[in-house]
């Protein structure tokens, strides 16, 4: 989660919402890919940290199936990202801060609980959640004051 938090900080420094993600091979502990939010800079509404990390991991491994890997992300994934996690066959999802408004894992549509969801990762939430939440709150507080655009 510390690596994901560093990626989130880099996103914030670039004016993006501070969310970071990392794909890890739990068998070896190897970091396969790191992603940070970049929809603004990339002019891509799908460039959430999770999607960026999943794309990089798939490219690195030469396979769109990421079975058995762990995705660590600083914020509860939205519905789009939950769908991508399911399609990638991620084995385990670990997230930091809960997202009552936009989250889709334990909030909102509870994507992985739906009968139409074809792959359900093991889910662990709240890992360094307070730290992740504090980073997001500070970012949006600064944005409201006009310090971040």
DOBADO-420865 format. One record per residue: x, y, z of N, C-alpha, C in turn. Coordinates in steps of 0.05 Angstrom, whole numbers, padded with zeros to 5 digits, always signed. Layout:
REM DOBADO-420865
XYZXYZXYZ ...
END
This chain:
REM DOBADO-420865
+00017-00024+00000+00000+00000+00000+00017+00025+00000 +00041+00024+00012+00058+00047+00012+00066+00055-00017 +00071+00036-00034+00077+00042-00062+00053+00055-00075 +00029+00045-00070+00005+00057-00082+00001+00086-00071 +00008+00091-00046+00006+00118-00035+00025+00137-00048 +00049+00127-00054+00069+00143-00068+00059+00150-00096 +00046+00131-00110+00035+00136-00136+00012+00157-00134 -00004+00154-00113-00026+00174-00108-00015+00202-00104 +00007+00204-00089+00020+00230-00085+00030+00241-00111 +00041+00225-00128+00050+00234-00154+00027+00244-00171 +00004+00230-00169-00020+00239-00184-00028+00267-00174 -00029+00270-00148-00036+00296-00136-00017+00318-00146 +00008+00312-00146+00028+00332-00156+00023+00340-00185 +00011+00322-00200+00005+00328-00228-00023+00340-00231 -00036+00346-00209-00063+00358-00210-00085+00338-00213 -00079+00312-00211-00099+00291-00213-00109+00283-00186 -00133+00272-00184-00143+00261-00159-00123+00241-00149 -00114+00243-00123-00093+00226-00113-00102+00197-00107 -00101+00181-00128-00107+00152-00126-00084+00138-00139 -00073+00118-00125-00051+00102-00136-00058+00073-00134 -00046+00057-00152-00051+00028-00152-00025+00013-00159 -00023-00011-00149+00000-00028-00155-00009-00057-00158 +00002-00070-00179-00004-00099-00183+00021-00114-00173 +00016-00133-00156+00037-00148-00143+00033-00178-00147 +00055-00193-00151+00054-00222-00151+00058-00231-00122 +00037-00241-00109+00039-00248-00081+00058-00272-00076 +00063-00288-00097+00081-00311-00094+00110-00302-00090 +00118-00281-00104+00145-00272-00103+00148-00245-00089 +00126-00230-00086+00127-00203-00075+00135-00182-00096 +00139-00191-00121+00148-00173-00142+00126-00153-00150 +00134-00128-00153+00116-00108-00163+00116-00111-00193 +00093-00116-00204+00090-00120-00233+00085-00094-00247 +00068-00077-00235+00061-00051-00248+00051-00032-00227 +00054-00006-00233+00044+00015-00216+00028+00034-00233 +00006+00044-00222-00011+00063-00237-00019+00086-00219 -00024+00109-00231-00034+00132-00217-00055+00145-00234 -00074+00157-00221-00096+00171-00236-00084+00190-00256 -00095+00189-00281-00086+00207-00301-00107+00214-00323 -00132+00215-00315-00152+00221-00336-00150+00250-00346 -00142+00268-00330-00140+00296-00339-00116+00299-00358 -00092+00292-00349-00068+00294-00365-00069+00277-00390 -00081+00254-00387-00082+00235-00410-00106+00239-00428 -00123+00258-00421-00148+00263-00436-00163+00237-00441 -00165+00221-00419-00176+00194-00421-00193+00189-00396 -00220+00189-00399-00237+00185-00376-00234+00157-00363 -00221+00138-00377-00217+00112-00365-00190+00109-00351 -00174+00129-00350-00147+00127-00339-00146+00130-00309 -00163+00114-00296-00162+00112-00267-00137+00096-00259 -00127+00099-00235-00103+00086-00227-00104+00056-00231 -00127+00044-00225-00130+00015-00227-00127+00006-00257 -00140+00021-00275-00139+00014-00303-00110+00017-00313 -00097+00039-00306-00069+00044-00314-00052+00021-00305 -00054+00013-00280-00038-00009-00269-00045-00036-00283 -00070-00041-00287-00078-00066-00300-00067-00067-00329 -00070-00045-00343-00059-00045-00371-00029-00049-00371 -00015-00036-00353+00014-00040-00352+00022-00068-00345 +00008-00080-00326+00014-00108-00318+00008-00127-00341 -00014-00124-00354-00021-00141-00377+00000-00139-00399 +00008-00114-00405+00028-00110-00426+00055-00123-00417 +00062-00119-00393+00088-00130-00383+00088-00161-00384 +00065-00173-00377+00063-00202-00375+00055-00215-00402 +00046-00198-00420+00037-00208-00446+00011-00225-00444 -00006-00217-00425-00031-00232-00421-00051-00214-00408 -00075-00214-00419-00096-00197-00406-00108-00210-00381 -00102-00235-00376-00111-00248-00352-00089-00245-00331 -00096-00234-00309-00077-00229-00287-00084-00247-00263 -00092-00271-00269-00100-00290-00248-00079-00294-00227 -00087-00293-00202-00069-00298-00180-00054-00274-00170 -00056-00252-00185-00042-00227-00176-00059-00211-00157 -00047-00193-00143-00060-00176-00124-00059-00147-00134 -00082-00134-00133-00083-00105-00140-00088-00090-00114 -00070-00072-00108-00071-00055-00084-00077-00027-00094 -00099-00015-00083-00107+00012-00092-00114+00029-00068 -00109+00054-00069-00113+00072-00046-00143+00079-00040 -00160+00074-00060-00188+00081-00057-00206+00058-00067 -00228+00053-00054-00247+00033-00063-00253+00037-00093 -00250+00017-00109-00255+00020-00138-00284+00027-00145 -00286+00042-00167-00312+00049-00178-00322+00025-00195 -00346+00028-00206-00358+00006-00221-00341-00001-00246 -00331+00019-00260-00314+00014-00283-00290-00003-00276 -00276+00006-00254-00252-00008-00246-00258-00036-00235 -00280-00039-00220-00288-00065-00211-00293-00084-00234 -00305-00074-00255-00309-00090-00279-00283-00099-00292 -00264-00080-00293-00238-00087-00304-00223-00107-00287 -00225-00104-00261-00213-00123-00242-00224-00151-00246 -00250-00153-00250-00263-00178-00255-00254-00190-00281 -00254-00174-00302-00246-00184-00329-00217-00193-00329 -00200-00180-00313-00172-00187-00312-00167-00212-00295 -00187-00220-00280-00185-00243-00262-00165-00239-00240 -00164-00214-00229-00146-00209-00206-00154-00227-00183 -00135-00239-00170-00140-00257-00148-00148-00244-00122 -00136-00221-00117-00142-00207-00092-00141-00177-00096 -00160-00163-00085-00162-00134-00085-00158-00124-00057 -00139-00106-00053-00135-00093-00028-00138-00063-00032 -00156-00050-00017-00159-00021-00020-00157-00007+00007 -00151+00019+00005-00148+00035+00029-00174+00048+00038 -00180+00072+00028-00203+00087+00036-00228+00077+00024 -00250+00075+00039-00276+00069+00028-00286+00094+00013 -00303+00089-00007-00314+00111-00023-00344+00108-00023 -00357+00120-00004-00386+00118-00001-00401+00129-00025 -00390+00148-00038-00403+00162-00061-00398+00148-00087 -00374+00140-00093-00367+00129-00119-00358+00100-00119 -00354+00089-00096-00344+00061-00094-00365+00041-00103 -00355+00018-00113-00373-00002-00123-00367-00030-00112 -00350-00031-00091-00343-00057-00080-00360-00063-00055 -00358-00045-00036-00375-00048-00012-00397-00027-00010 -00395-00008-00029-00416+00013-00031-00429+00012-00058 -00449+00028-00062-00462+00030-00088-00471+00003-00098 -00464-00004-00123-00474-00028-00135-00463-00054-00124 -00442-00053-00108-00430-00077-00097-00425-00097-00120 -00409-00088-00138-00405-00102-00164-00399-00132-00161 -00381-00140-00143-00373-00168-00141-00395-00185-00129 -00415-00173-00117-00438-00188-00105-00460-00194-00126 -00458-00182-00149-00479-00185-00169-00478-00212-00182 -00501-00224-00188-00501-00251-00200-00489-00251-00228 -00488-00229-00241-00476-00227-00268-00446-00224-00268 -00434-00220-00245-00405-00217-00243-00393-00245-00246 -00375-00248-00265-00365-00274-00272-00339-00281-00257 -00326-00262-00244-00302-00267-00229-00301-00249-00204 -00297-00261-00181-00297-00246-00156-00271-00249-00142 -00256-00228-00139-00230-00230-00124-00236-00231-00094 -00216-00240-00080-00217-00237-00051-00213-00207-00046 -00228-00196-00027-00227-00167-00022-00220-00161+00007 -00201-00143+00010-00193-00133+00037-00194-00102+00035 -00210-00090+00052-00212-00061+00051-00201-00048+00077 -00195-00022+00075-00187-00007+00099-00158-00007+00105 -00141-00019+00087-00112-00020+00093-00101+00008+00089 -00090+00020+00110-00080+00048+00110-00102+00066+00100 -00127+00060+00106-00150+00075+00097-00150+00104+00107 -00142+00108+00132-00142+00135+00142-00122+00152+00128 -00099+00141+00122-00078+00156+00108-00087+00162+00079 -00100+00143+00066-00110+00147+00039-00132+00169+00039 -00150+00166+00058-00172+00185+00060-00162+00214+00066 -00142+00216+00084-00131+00242+00091-00118+00255+00066 -00105+00240+00049-00093+00251+00025-00114+00262+00006 -00135+00247+00003-00157+00255-00015-00171+00281-00004 -00176+00281+00022-00189+00304+00034-00172+00329+00032 -00146+00326+00036-00128+00349+00034-00127+00359+00005 -00127+00341-00014-00127+00349-00042-00152+00365-00050 -00175+00355-00042-00200+00369-00049-00203+00395-00033 -00193+00395-00009-00194+00420+00007-00177+00442-00008 -00154+00434-00017-00137+00453-00032-00150+00461-00058 -00163+00443-00071-00176+00449-00097-00199+00469-00092 -00214+00465-00071-00236+00484-00065-00225+00512-00059 -00201+00513-00048-00188+00539-00043-00174+00551-00067 -00175+00536-00089-00163+00546-00114-00133+00539-00118 -00122+00523-00100-00094+00517-00102-00088+00495-00122 -00108+00479-00129-00104+00457-00147-00126+00459-00169 -00118+00456-00194-00139+00457-00215-00141+00431-00229 
END
